[in-house]
């Protein structure tokens, strides 16, 4: 009896230490917003709301990707991008992505992309296909976010783009450690 009550006394400390350790491997909202504003530009309207939504839905990310991408569609679409994965516990590394899509979608756009990464156990776990649904309306410029989930990992790409594009589509993004032109 005495042994179990002694464990109970230390349980809150262990839980607090575990939470503190998790926070040391993740990013808080203020530092993500500051880095995203530095990447996109300080006067990006709606960026803070999009980041607040991601934090409300998924909490603190353990990494993010800063990059650029281009995409085009006429019912069938293609997307190509590259960037740098940044984490506190795994360092940083170059990342590339490609992906096909199909849907009611037409146009082309170029975007800066800031992808919040949640529950990434290792940098290599990112290199797989993530299914997703995308809806976009670009007329000169716009900010958007969607979620991609696979194997417990959640990606939240935030795009700030220019171009002329409208529609909705389904597809996937294939993240790789090396550049490829084959979108499948």
N, C-alpha and C positions, 0 to 999 in steps of 0.2 A: 504494500500500500504506500509506504513511504517512497519507494523507488518511482512509482508512477506519478505521484504528486511532484516529485523532483523534476521529472521529465516535462511535466506541464509548465513548470516554472520557466524552463529554458526554451520551450516551443516558440513563444512569441519572438524571442531573440533570434532564433534560427530563421523564422519566417522573415523578419526584418532584414537579416543579413542576406537572405536569398533575394529579396526584392531589391536591396541596395546593389547586389552583384548584377542583377538583371538590368537595372538602370545604368550601371557603368558600361554595359554593352549596347545600350540603345540611345536614341537621340530624343531630346525633349522638343516640344513644339516650337519654342522660341529659336533654338539653334537651327532647326529645319527651315523655319520661315526666313530667318536671316540668310541662310545659304541659298535658298530658292530665290529670294529677292535679288541677291547678288548675281545669280545665274541668269534670271529672266530680266532683271531691271526693277528698280524700286517702285515704279509707278504702274505695276501690273495690277489692273483692277480685277478684283475677284479672287486673287491668288490666296489671300489669307483665309477666305471662306472655304475654298477647296481643301486647303491643308487642315483646317479645323474639322471639316467633315471626315477626312481620312483618320484623324486622331480620334474622333468620336466613335467611328466604326471599328477601328482596329488597335488603338492605343499607340504606343511608342514603337517606331520602326527600328530594326537593328542594322539597317543600311539604306543606302539610296544610290541611284544611278543618275549621273548627269550626262546628257548626250543630245544628239540631233538625229532627226529622221526625215525621210521623204516618202510620200505615198501617193498613189494614184489609183483610180477605179473607174470602171464603166461596167457596172454589175459585178464583174470580177475585179478584185483589187490586189495590189502588192504593196508591201511596206518594207523599207530597209532602214536600219539605224545602227548607230554605234555610240558608245559612251564609256564611262568609267564607273565601276562599282566601288563605292566607298563604305567601309565598315570600321568600327572601332576595334573589334577583336580579330578580324581576318585581313586587315590591310585593304589595299585597293588593287584592282586589276581591270584590264580592258575587257569590254563586253560588246558583242555584236548581236543583232537580231534581224530576222526576216520573217515574213509571214504573208500567207494568202488570205483573202477574204471573199465572201460572196454575199450579195444582198442588193437592196435598192440603194445604190450608192454611185455617185458620179462626181468627177472632178479630180483635183490634185492639190496637194498642200505640202509645205515644208514646215517642220516644227522643231522647237527646242523641247526636250523632254526631261522631266525630273521625275524619276520613278521611286516611290517609297517602297522599301522591301521589308516585309514582315515575316518573322519566324524562319529565317534562313539559317539552317544548321551548319552549312559550310559553303564556301564560295562555289565549289563544284556542283552543289545541288541546284544552282540557278540554271545550269545548262540542260534544259529540257523544253518541251513544248507546253505553253500555257494557253488554254482555250479562252476565248473572250467574245463579248458582244460589244460593238462600238456604234455609237451614233454621233454624227458630227454635222455641224453647220458652220462652215467658214465662209465669210464674205469679207475679204481682206485680212481679218484677224479674229482670234477667239481663244479662250481658255477652256479646257475640258479635262475630265478625269473619268476613268473606268477602273474596274477591278479585274484581275486575272488570278485564278487560284488553281493550285495543283500540289498534291502531296503535302498539304498543310502549309505551304508557302503562299503568301498573298503578295501580289504586286499591284501597286496603285500608280499607273502612269498619269502624270499631269502634263498636258501638252499645251503649249502656246504656239499657235501656228499662223501662217499667212498662206493665202491661196483662195481658191474658189472651189468649194466642195460641200455637198449636202447628201445625207442619206443615213442608212443604218445597215449594218452588216454583221455577220458572224465569221469567225475564223480563229486563228491561233497565232501566237508569236513564238518563234523558235529562237531561244537565246543560246549563243555559242561562244567559245573562247577564241575562235578564228573567224575571219571574214569569209563569207560565202555569198555567191550570187544566186544560188538555187533556193527559192523561197519555201521549199517543202522539206 
